[in-house]
Amino acid sequence: MCTNLSLGLKGVAYLCLAGRGVRRHPRRIKDTSFNQTETIMRGKKFLFALLFAGISLTESSGATSAAQRPDQAARAVIGRTLGYVPKNLVLEVTGRDSAGRDYFSTEASQGRLIVRGSTPVAVCRGFYDYVKENGYGLVTWSANTVRLPKRFPDQELRTVVSPFRHRYYMNTCTFGYTHPYKKWSDWERELDWMALHGFDMPLAPIGSEAIFARVWREMGLTEEEIGEFVTGPAHFPWFRMGNMSRLDGPLTQEYYDETIALQHRIVDRMNELGMTPIYNAFAGFVPESIQRLYPDVELFKTGWGGGEYYVSHFISPETDLFRTIAAKYIREWEREFGKGKYYLADSFNEMKVPFAKRGTKERFGQIAAYGDAIYESIHAVNPDAVWVLQGWMFGYQRYIWDPESIEALFSELPDDKVLLLDLSVDFNYGIWRNEYTWNYAPKIYGKHWVYSTVPNFGGRTCPIGDIDFYLNGHLRALNSPNRGNLMGYGTAPEGVENNEVLYEAICDAAWSDRELSVREWLKHYTELRYGACPAELEAFWEGMLRSSHGICSNRAQYRIQKRPYDMTGGRYDISPDHFAAIESFVAAAGELGGNAAYLEDLAMWAGFYAFGKADILAEQIHRCYILGQKELAAEYERRFADLMLRADRFLESCPNLRLERWIDFARAWGATPAQCDEYETNARRLITIWGPGKGPDGLNDYGCRIWSGLIRDYYLPRWQHYFDSKKTGVPFDFDAWEYKFAEEQRGVSPVEAYADPVAAARALVAETRDINRNLNGRRDAELSGWSPIELKDSTTRFVYIIDPLVFNEIRGVRIRWTQGADSVVLKKVQLNGGGFVQAVAEPDATIGRTHPTVEVPLAVKPSEKLLGDIYLHLVLEQPKPRSDSYALVELIK
């Protein structure tokens, strides 16, 4: 067996030998841009540092087999990554230092590389750090560019200590938007990626439904009652959080058995790598039929919007039944998978809480009792366990969760038995623009907590995010007097396998306690990915930093990914800087056209470029119909279709950006053709209509993707139906069409990727430079407008999303009538920002031939800070649905 020993004489002798003859690696002298907390020491200096820090070493006894050594798990990760394990690579797992911190060290001498680390994950990270710091490549979801020398050049000992005890990874929603149908081969790659990137605290909820099914059966529920409760796999995250139930159930016993087997392999691998998984606990959500067995139990019906599927039933944590179910679940889970330490339970994710009025003693008492009851339901079964909860609601719902309510929730709990995932610090910074939670709830009232970000929503594809913030934002927490018991760092994207540069930045930040230069970091990243960073790619990153990679946003969607003509879905960057950046990327093909990673990324960026240009044309087509320019609209429609199909063909070259891959994952779980179809429906639904279909809800197109297959089979025909409606004046039944695509259509239509993506990308840029937002005389102040097809009812509400940067310039709204025999009445204008009404007017103004221009002043109070989510609401009344009225809407600045 392996034994952790304190550093003794044998360890001293070993370290002294290891430190001899080591020369400083030349790259480390001249490069000041590397992104780690590092200490470079020689021989005895490093020895004394280790003695002072109290780092312990792992020593293997002679009886230990190679398969039992903890370094073997790290060696296997490296072997799968490289396709081989270098014979001159030495790996050692030593244990954490006396402060409980993770570290790794690397040194090379006489052609041999030695990587030491506190855990197998730290060793993997140390190896990957060595690879990156020496320019040997990188590993992402789509690219593996690592090429090692046969003989490692001498490098002096270098030690990196993480400022965080743990590095947390994933979001409950990741198991819907990316991982609902992954099998072991996919999970093995993902676990390897986690280890190389240093994550040691992942969520691990797979198999929860199978364990709960055992509990429900033991308690006396029938298979039919259990099946009526559970959802399909793609919707598990929201089922687990109590947001919904029933949709796309029931599940088969074969499915349950396969998820149990899969989770065993995942948990075993996590344990081998020294990871500390976070499991699910019972949060209080039960089948409604539980009342058949317990007729006296009080069920609280929870809601997450409208509709029969967006409900669940909740029992109070203070009841005996809650404690019974919680105990049965944890005992059954640990009987199956072994003892856990961290258990996640969230009962009020994005939902109202059943507590008394804010500020009352009754409320604080209720919340304290709730927190204590949840904790005790876990602690009673496993006294060593820690209750984990997500802090999303503490930033998103501060009208419910004031500091006093948060303090009450934690008031009865031991500090070290609660772990708060401060899930969305990037939202505090760049979207909600409110106080950081560690300041809002000072020091998190002494509880252990994890700094985390949510860089992706819905698994959306558009690359976005302030890279500088993701590299350096955590320093605000590390250096804050309110940091309290900050013990972890992590990221909680709703979907992954996208925006790879951002995740490399996030992972590097986890091992850094100093500010990193974003431009130096990006240059190094580019060299690792493509082997060089020519001037064109430096210009590319400059443009991205001025556009999509200079902001944090949860609106990373193009308008053409939403049902026509929805203005609320956000607007991905279509600025001149953004398009110019991609043009610079294409221009680098002269130097990098032979690089495989560059060519795949070229196809991706060219696809996004074409899609963005099509997005501009969609608004221009809408505008042409408002202005009566039918011939120009027809020309733009032709170009729109061409651009959409070009985007689709480019993305066919990107394996992770294909609808076919998503469908294949789902169908692979079916044992019969009928089951394959059911899983495909569940998967198609999530990324299109999201919910039950037949009637739009607030989540339509929430999980939208820019994928080959989805563009040509869904987005393009949907917009073509809309344009046809513009011509004929006959409304199109989008509900039925979208429902059929999600629930009845199977497979993907064929397409052929470009044989020469470089030539195709160059042609695309040359032929579409003229397409910009100001095409055909459009003014910057214009938002959009309406035609009869959008005036669906006697009262119509339009909602336009506004750029937060122009908020303080807004002085009012101007409506310009362009054509039409009917008049409409503008009843209300309301400007919302940061979650509050900022200005409102009720002009009751007629718009039509006799009143072609209406201006409505708005008393907008300037904001000292940038507000997120700025919306303009217009309410119109018209004499009849589809009134003959056309108008443009613009801001007065």
Summary of the structure (lengths in Angstrom):
residues: 893
radius of gyration: 28.6
end to end distance: 73.3
largest distance: 96.5
contacts: 3126
relative contact order: 0.07
helix: 44%
strand: 17%
